[in-house]
Amino acid sequence: MMFCKLHLWLQSGCRLHAAKRSIHKLASLQKATTLSPKEMQSLLYPFSELDAYLDRSVDRTPFQLFHPSLEVMIEAEKLFYSSPSHKIDYYMSAERMDHAPALMPPEVCFIGRSNVGKSSLIKALFSLTPEVEVRVSKTPGHTKKMNFFRVGRAFTIVDMPGYGHRAPRDFVDMVEPYLYTRKNLVRTFLLVDGSVGLQKADLIALEMCEEIRCPYVIVVTKIDRCRPGVLLMNLLKLQDVVRTETTSCFPQPFLISSVHYWGIYLLRCFIAHVTGSIRLKDTSKS
């Protein structure tokens, strides 16, 4: 019933946001309503696919703290459509903190190992505005600068250089000052490859986030590249680290496949929420 209601609402209203360029068939909730209820559930809430593999004794609460309704996700999705009064664009790149633009809206940044899928994820987030150019490369370490993307006057998304293999030589000098001093930074998203789990470099990045004490979230990428059992094992190990070794990390990891758009709607909604662009009830834990 809920999915039927959503379909009718989208049919009547969301066609106003027609894009000039081709948009991926699953980039918008309008297209997702053509899926079966089970497929729709997996697309919106990827953890639901793993729930059946979990023992009954395992607490599901940390995986479902942020669980907005379809209506709320629709509201969040509107922010990712560009319009004359709400322009979404690549703004600029910066090699050092003193080159970073002095932007007023709240910011979120994405960090992660080289080749973790960071640029692919940001491209999926902006897929409703395909004219926004997000360069994606198969070569690890492609992103060498801090790239700033403006989402109207609502917020800014910052794509940070990757750490680990082929990271820029001045990675620490570039990233740490930003994380320490950027006053309008409201959330850092730390990306971890779900097919291989936490690596040594990820643990170092996690320790850095803890030292800075700026709120951060873990995003588990490439969940389509491994079997459910492997993903679940890596996820539970990750959750154990979050539970026992962190104080500034949001307890819920966000599961993402940039290829199949699993979890993209939920992540868009969370970004809209933490930047104050939408309001939710009972948000004290986020």
Contacts in CASP RR format, 6 or more apart in sequence:
PFRMAT RR
TARGET T0000
AUTHOR 0000-0000-0000
METHOD contacts of the structure
MODEL  1
MMFCKLHLWLQSGCRLHAAKRSIHKLASLQKATTLSPKEMQSLLYPFSEL
DAYLDRSVDRTPFQLFHPSLEVMIEAEKLFYSSPSHKIDYYMSAERMDHA
PALMPPEVCFIGRSNVGKSSLIKALFSLTPEVEVRVSKTPGHTKKMNFFR
VGRAFTIVDMPGYGHRAPRDFVDMVEPYLYTRKNLVRTFLLVDGSVGLQK
ADLIALEMCEEIRCPYVIVVTKIDRCRPGVLLMNLLKLQDVVRTETTSCF
PQPFLISSVHYWGIYLLRCFIAHVTGSIRLKDTSKS
2 70 0 8 1.000
3 33 0 8 1.000
3 37 0 8 1.000
3 40 0 8 1.000
3 70 0 8 1.000
6 29 0 8 1.000
6 33 0 8 1.000
6 70 0 8 1.000
6 71 0 8 1.000
6 74 0 8 1.000
7 33 0 8 1.000
9 74 0 8 1.000
10 29 0 8 1.000
10 30 0 8 1.000
10 33 0 8 1.000
10 74 0 8 1.000
11 30 0 8 1.000
14 28 0 8 1.000
14 29 0 8 1.000
14 30 0 8 1.000
14 74 0 8 1.000
15 30 0 8 1.000
17 78 0 8 1.000
17 81 0 8 1.000
17 83 0 8 1.000
17 128 0 8 1.000
19 81 0 8 1.000
19 128 0 8 1.000
19 129 0 8 1.000
19 130 0 8 1.000
19 131 0 8 1.000
20 131 0 8 1.000
21 130 0 8 1.000
21 131 0 8 1.000
22 130 0 8 1.000
23 127 0 8 1.000
23 128 0 8 1.000
23 130 0 8 1.000
24 127 0 8 1.000
24 261 0 8 1.000
25 31 0 8 1.000
26 32 0 8 1.000
26 43 0 8 1.000
26 260 0 8 1.000
26 261 0 8 1.000
27 124 0 8 1.000
27 127 0 8 1.000
27 128 0 8 1.000
27 261 0 8 1.000
27 264 0 8 1.000
28 77 0 8 1.000
28 128 0 8 1.000
29 70 0 8 1.000
29 73 0 8 1.000
29 74 0 8 1.000
29 77 0 8 1.000
29 265 0 8 1.000
32 40 0 8 1.000
32 43 0 8 1.000
32 44 0 8 1.000
32 261 0 8 1.000
32 265 0 8 1.000
33 40 0 8 1.000
35 43 0 8 1.000
41 48 0 8 1.000
42 48 0 8 1.000
42 49 0 8 1.000
42 262 0 8 1.000
43 260 0 8 1.000
43 261 0 8 1.000
43 262 0 8 1.000
43 263 0 8 1.000
43 265 0 8 1.000
44 70 0 8 1.000
44 73 0 8 1.000
44 263 0 8 1.000
44 265 0 8 1.000
44 266 0 8 1.000
45 64 0 8 1.000
45 67 0 8 1.000
45 263 0 8 1.000
45 266 0 8 1.000
46 223 0 8 1.000
46 255 0 8 1.000
46 256 0 8 1.000
46 257 0 8 1.000
46 262 0 8 1.000
46 263 0 8 1.000
46 266 0 8 1.000
47 63 0 8 1.000
47 64 0 8 1.000
47 255 0 8 1.000
49 228 0 8 1.000
50 228 0 8 1.000
50 231 0 8 1.000
50 232 0 8 1.000
50 235 0 8 1.000
50 255 0 8 1.000
51 60 0 8 1.000
53 228 0 8 1.000
53 229 0 8 1.000
53 232 0 8 1.000
54 60 0 8 1.000
54 232 0 8 1.000
58 236 0 8 1.000
62 239 0 8 1.000
62 242 0 8 1.000
62 243 0 8 1.000
62 251 0 8 1.000
62 252 0 8 1.000
63 239 0 8 1.000
63 252 0 8 1.000
63 253 0 8 1.000
64 252 0 8 1.000
65 250 0 8 1.000
65 251 0 8 1.000
65 252 0 8 1.000
65 285 0 8 1.000
65 286 0 8 1.000
66 250 0 8 1.000
66 252 0 8 1.000
66 266 0 8 1.000
66 269 0 8 1.000
66 270 0 8 1.000
66 273 0 8 1.000
66 286 0 8 1.000
68 76 0 8 1.000
68 266 0 8 1.000
68 269 0 8 1.000
68 273 0 8 1.000
68 280 0 8 1.000
72 269 0 8 1.000
72 278 0 8 1.000
72 280 0 8 1.000
73 265 0 8 1.000
73 266 0 8 1.000
73 268 0 8 1.000
73 269 0 8 1.000
75 272 0 8 1.000
75 278 0 8 1.000
76 265 0 8 1.000
76 268 0 8 1.000
76 269 0 8 1.000
76 271 0 8 1.000
76 272 0 8 1.000
76 273 0 8 1.000
76 277 0 8 1.000
76 278 0 8 1.000
77 128 0 8 1.000
77 265 0 8 1.000
77 268 0 8 1.000
77 269 0 8 1.000
79 86 0 8 1.000
79 151 0 8 1.000
79 154 0 8 1.000
79 268 0 8 1.000
79 272 0 8 1.000
79 277 0 8 1.000
79 278 0 8 1.000
80 88 0 8 1.000
80 125 0 8 1.000
80 126 0 8 1.000
80 128 0 8 1.000
80 129 0 8 1.000
80 151 0 8 1.000
80 268 0 8 1.000
81 88 0 8 1.000
81 128 0 8 1.000
81 129 0 8 1.000
82 88 0 8 1.000
82 89 0 8 1.000
82 128 0 8 1.000
82 129 0 8 1.000
82 131 0 8 1.000
82 132 0 8 1.000
86 151 0 8 1.000
86 152 0 8 1.000
86 153 0 8 1.000
86 154 0 8 1.000
87 150 0 8 1.000
87 152 0 8 1.000
88 126 0 8 1.000
88 129 0 8 1.000
88 132 0 8 1.000
88 149 0 8 1.000
88 150 0 8 1.000
88 151 0 8 1.000
88 152 0 8 1.000
89 132 0 8 1.000
89 149 0 8 1.000
89 150 0 8 1.000
90 132 0 8 1.000
90 133 0 8 1.000
90 134 0 8 1.000
90 147 0 8 1.000
90 148 0 8 1.000
90 149 0 8 1.000
91 101 0 8 1.000
91 103 0 8 1.000
91 148 0 8 1.000
91 149 0 8 1.000
91 150 0 8 1.000
91 156 0 8 1.000
92 101 0 8 1.000
92 147 0 8 1.000
92 148 0 8 1.000
93 145 0 8 1.000
93 146 0 8 1.000
93 147 0 8 1.000
93 148 0 8 1.000
94 100 0 8 1.000
94 101 0 8 1.000
94 145 0 8 1.000
94 146 0 8 1.000
94 148 0 8 1.000
95 144 0 8 1.000
95 145 0 8 1.000
95 146 0 8 1.000
95 170 0 8 1.000
95 174 0 8 1.000
96 170 0 8 1.000
96 173 0 8 1.000
96 174 0 8 1.000
96 177 0 8 1.000
97 174 0 8 1.000
97 177 0 8 1.000
97 178 0 8 1.000
97 181 0 8 1.000
100 146 0 8 1.000
100 148 0 8 1.000
100 178 0 8 1.000
100 182 0 8 1.000
101 148 0 8 1.000
103 148 0 8 1.000
103 150 0 8 1.000
103 156 0 8 1.000
103 184 0 8 1.000
104 184 0 8 1.000
105 150 0 8 1.000
105 151 0 8 1.000
105 152 0 8 1.000
105 153 0 8 1.000
105 154 0 8 1.000
105 155 0 8 1.000
105 156 0 8 1.000
105 184 0 8 1.000
105 275 0 8 1.000
106 155 0 8 1.000
106 156 0 8 1.000
106 184 0 8 1.000
106 185 0 8 1.000
106 186 0 8 1.000
106 274 0 8 1.000
106 275 0 8 1.000
106 276 0 8 1.000
107 155 0 8 1.000
107 156 0 8 1.000
107 157 0 8 1.000
107 158 0 8 1.000
107 182 0 8 1.000
107 184 0 8 1.000
107 185 0 8 1.000
107 186 0 8 1.000
108 155 0 8 1.000
108 156 0 8 1.000
108 157 0 8 1.000
108 158 0 8 1.000
108 185 0 8 1.000
108 186 0 8 1.000
108 187 0 8 1.000
108 188 0 8 1.000
108 189 0 8 1.000
108 271 0 8 1.000
108 274 0 8 1.000
108 275 0 8 1.000
109 146 0 8 1.000
109 157 0 8 1.000
109 158 0 8 1.000
109 159 0 8 1.000
109 160 0 8 1.000
109 178 0 8 1.000
109 179 0 8 1.000
109 182 0 8 1.000
109 185 0 8 1.000
109 188 0 8 1.000
109 189 0 8 1.000
110 118 0 8 1.000
110 121 0 8 1.000
110 122 0 8 1.000
110 157 0 8 1.000
110 158 0 8 1.000
110 159 0 8 1.000
110 160 0 8 1.000
110 188 0 8 1.000
110 189 0 8 1.000
110 191 0 8 1.000
110 219 0 8 1.000
111 118 0 8 1.000
111 160 0 8 1.000
111 162 0 8 1.000
111 163 0 8 1.000
111 175 0 8 1.000
111 188 0 8 1.000
111 189 0 8 1.000
111 190 0 8 1.000
111 191 0 8 1.000
111 205 0 8 1.000
112 118 0 8 1.000
112 160 0 8 1.000
112 162 0 8 1.000
112 163 0 8 1.000
112 190 0 8 1.000
112 191 0 8 1.000
112 192 0 8 1.000
112 202 0 8 1.000
112 205 0 8 1.000
113 162 0 8 1.000
113 163 0 8 1.000
113 164 0 8 1.000
113 165 0 8 1.000
113 191 0 8 1.000
113 192 0 8 1.000
113 193 0 8 1.000
113 199 0 8 1.000
113 201 0 8 1.000
113 202 0 8 1.000
113 205 0 8 1.000
114 140 0 8 1.000
114 141 0 8 1.000
114 162 0 8 1.000
114 163 0 8 1.000
114 164 0 8 1.000
114 165 0 8 1.000
114 166 0 8 1.000
114 167 0 8 1.000
115 140 0 8 1.000
115 141 0 8 1.000
115 165 0 8 1.000
116 162 0 8 1.000
116 191 0 8 1.000
116 192 0 8 1.000
116 193 0 8 1.000
116 221 0 8 1.000
116 222 0 8 1.000
117 191 0 8 1.000
117 193 0 8 1.000
117 221 0 8 1.000
117 222 0 8 1.000
117 258 0 8 1.000
118 143 0 8 1.000
118 159 0 8 1.000
118 160 0 8 1.000
118 162 0 8 1.000
118 191 0 8 1.000
118 221 0 8 1.000
119 134 0 8 1.000
119 135 0 8 1.000
119 136 0 8 1.000
119 137 0 8 1.000
119 142 0 8 1.000
119 143 0 8 1.000
119 159 0 8 1.000
120 136 0 8 1.000
120 221 0 8 1.000
120 258 0 8 1.000
120 259 0 8 1.000
121 191 0 8 1.000
121 219 0 8 1.000
121 221 0 8 1.000
121 256 0 8 1.000
121 258 0 8 1.000
122 134 0 8 1.000
122 149 0 8 1.000
122 157 0 8 1.000
122 159 0 8 1.000
123 134 0 8 1.000
123 136 0 8 1.000
123 258 0 8 1.000
124 256 0 8 1.000
124 258 0 8 1.000
124 261 0 8 1.000
124 264 0 8 1.000
125 157 0 8 1.000
125 264 0 8 1.000
125 267 0 8 1.000
125 268 0 8 1.000
125 271 0 8 1.000
126 132 0 8 1.000
126 134 0 8 1.000
126 149 0 8 1.000
127 261 0 8 1.000
127 264 0 8 1.000
132 149 0 8 1.000
134 149 0 8 1.000
134 159 0 8 1.000
135 142 0 8 1.000
135 143 0 8 1.000
136 142 0 8 1.000
139 166 0 8 1.000
140 165 0 8 1.000
140 166 0 8 1.000
141 161 0 8 1.000
141 162 0 8 1.000
141 165 0 8 1.000
141 166 0 8 1.000
141 167 0 8 1.000
143 159 0 8 1.000
143 160 0 8 1.000
143 161 0 8 1.000
143 162 0 8 1.000
144 161 0 8 1.000
144 168 0 8 1.000
145 161 0 8 1.000
145 174 0 8 1.000
146 158 0 8 1.000
146 159 0 8 1.000
146 160 0 8 1.000
146 161 0 8 1.000
146 174 0 8 1.000
146 175 0 8 1.000
146 178 0 8 1.000
147 158 0 8 1.000
147 159 0 8 1.000
148 156 0 8 1.000
148 157 0 8 1.000
148 158 0 8 1.000
149 156 0 8 1.000
149 157 0 8 1.000
149 158 0 8 1.000
149 159 0 8 1.000
150 156 0 8 1.000
151 157 0 8 1.000
154 272 0 8 1.000
154 275 0 8 1.000
154 277 0 8 1.000
155 271 0 8 1.000
155 272 0 8 1.000
155 275 0 8 1.000
155 276 0 8 1.000
155 277 0 8 1.000
156 184 0 8 1.000
157 271 0 8 1.000
158 178 0 8 1.000
160 174 0 8 1.000
160 175 0 8 1.000
160 178 0 8 1.000
161 167 0 8 1.000
161 168 0 8 1.000
161 171 0 8 1.000
161 174 0 8 1.000
161 175 0 8 1.000
162 168 0 8 1.000
162 171 0 8 1.000
163 171 0 8 1.000
163 175 0 8 1.000
163 201 0 8 1.000
163 204 0 8 1.000
163 205 0 8 1.000
164 201 0 8 1.000
168 174 0 8 1.000
176 208 0 8 1.000
176 212 0 8 1.000
178 185 0 8 1.000
179 185 0 8 1.000
179 188 0 8 1.000
179 208 0 8 1.000
179 209 0 8 1.000
179 212 0 8 1.000
179 214 0 8 1.000
180 212 0 8 1.000
185 214 0 8 1.000
186 215 0 8 1.000
186 274 0 8 1.000
186 275 0 8 1.000
187 215 0 8 1.000
187 216 0 8 1.000
187 217 0 8 1.000
187 271 0 8 1.000
187 274 0 8 1.000
187 275 0 8 1.000
188 209 0 8 1.000
188 214 0 8 1.000
188 215 0 8 1.000
188 216 0 8 1.000
188 217 0 8 1.000
189 216 0 8 1.000
189 217 0 8 1.000
189 218 0 8 1.000
189 219 0 8 1.000
189 254 0 8 1.000
190 202 0 8 1.000
190 205 0 8 1.000
190 206 0 8 1.000
190 209 0 8 1.000
190 216 0 8 1.000
190 217 0 8 1.000
190 218 0 8 1.000
190 219 0 8 1.000
191 218 0 8 1.000
191 219 0 8 1.000
191 220 0 8 1.000
191 221 0 8 1.000
192 198 0 8 1.000
192 199 0 8 1.000
192 202 0 8 1.000
192 218 0 8 1.000
192 219 0 8 1.000
192 220 0 8 1.000
192 221 0 8 1.000
192 238 0 8 1.000
192 253 0 8 1.000
193 199 0 8 1.000
193 220 0 8 1.000
193 221 0 8 1.000
193 222 0 8 1.000
194 220 0 8 1.000
194 221 0 8 1.000
194 222 0 8 1.000
194 223 0 8 1.000
194 225 0 8 1.000
194 226 0 8 1.000
194 231 0 8 1.000
194 234 0 8 1.000
194 235 0 8 1.000
195 222 0 8 1.000
195 223 0 8 1.000
195 225 0 8 1.000
195 226 0 8 1.000
195 230 0 8 1.000
195 231 0 8 1.000
195 234 0 8 1.000
196 234 0 8 1.000
197 234 0 8 1.000
197 237 0 8 1.000
197 238 0 8 1.000
198 206 0 8 1.000
198 234 0 8 1.000
198 237 0 8 1.000
198 238 0 8 1.000
198 241 0 8 1.000
203 241 0 8 1.000
206 241 0 8 1.000
206 245 0 8 1.000
206 246 0 8 1.000
206 249 0 8 1.000
209 216 0 8 1.000
209 248 0 8 1.000
209 249 0 8 1.000
210 245 0 8 1.000
210 246 0 8 1.000
210 247 0 8 1.000
210 248 0 8 1.000
210 249 0 8 1.000
212 248 0 8 1.000
213 247 0 8 1.000
213 248 0 8 1.000
214 248 0 8 1.000
215 248 0 8 1.000
215 250 0 8 1.000
215 274 0 8 1.000
216 248 0 8 1.000
216 249 0 8 1.000
216 250 0 8 1.000
217 249 0 8 1.000
217 250 0 8 1.000
217 252 0 8 1.000
217 253 0 8 1.000
217 254 0 8 1.000
217 270 0 8 1.000
218 238 0 8 1.000
218 242 0 8 1.000
218 249 0 8 1.000
218 250 0 8 1.000
218 253 0 8 1.000
218 254 0 8 1.000
219 253 0 8 1.000
219 254 0 8 1.000
219 256 0 8 1.000
219 267 0 8 1.000
220 231 0 8 1.000
220 234 0 8 1.000
220 235 0 8 1.000
220 238 0 8 1.000
220 253 0 8 1.000
220 254 0 8 1.000
220 255 0 8 1.000
220 256 0 8 1.000
221 256 0 8 1.000
221 257 0 8 1.000
221 258 0 8 1.000
222 256 0 8 1.000
222 257 0 8 1.000
223 231 0 8 1.000
223 255 0 8 1.000
223 256 0 8 1.000
223 257 0 8 1.000
223 262 0 8 1.000
224 257 0 8 1.000
224 259 0 8 1.000
224 260 0 8 1.000
224 262 0 8 1.000
226 234 0 8 1.000
235 253 0 8 1.000
235 255 0 8 1.000
238 253 0 8 1.000
239 251 0 8 1.000
239 253 0 8 1.000
242 249 0 8 1.000
242 251 0 8 1.000
242 253 0 8 1.000
243 251 0 8 1.000
250 285 0 8 1.000
250 286 0 8 1.000
251 285 0 8 1.000
254 263 0 8 1.000
254 266 0 8 1.000
254 267 0 8 1.000
254 270 0 8 1.000
255 262 0 8 1.000
255 263 0 8 1.000
256 262 0 8 1.000
256 263 0 8 1.000
256 264 0 8 1.000
256 267 0 8 1.000
257 263 0 8 1.000
258 264 0 8 1.000
269 278 0 8 1.000
270 286 0 8 1.000
271 277 0 8 1.000
272 278 0 8 1.000
273 279 0 8 1.000
273 280 0 8 1.000
273 283 0 8 1.000
273 286 0 8 1.000
274 286 0 8 1.000
END
